[in-house]
């Protein structure tokens, strides 16, 4: 399954897509209060 780069809009595949998803989960902690299922509980 392909995704899209959040900065460039170009397609992402494989590990690059996974890395972007993990970064988004880590960075968005407490940023999206109404979407707690998206946040990450890592310290």
Order of alpha helices (4+ residues) and beta strands (2+ residues): beta-beta-alpha
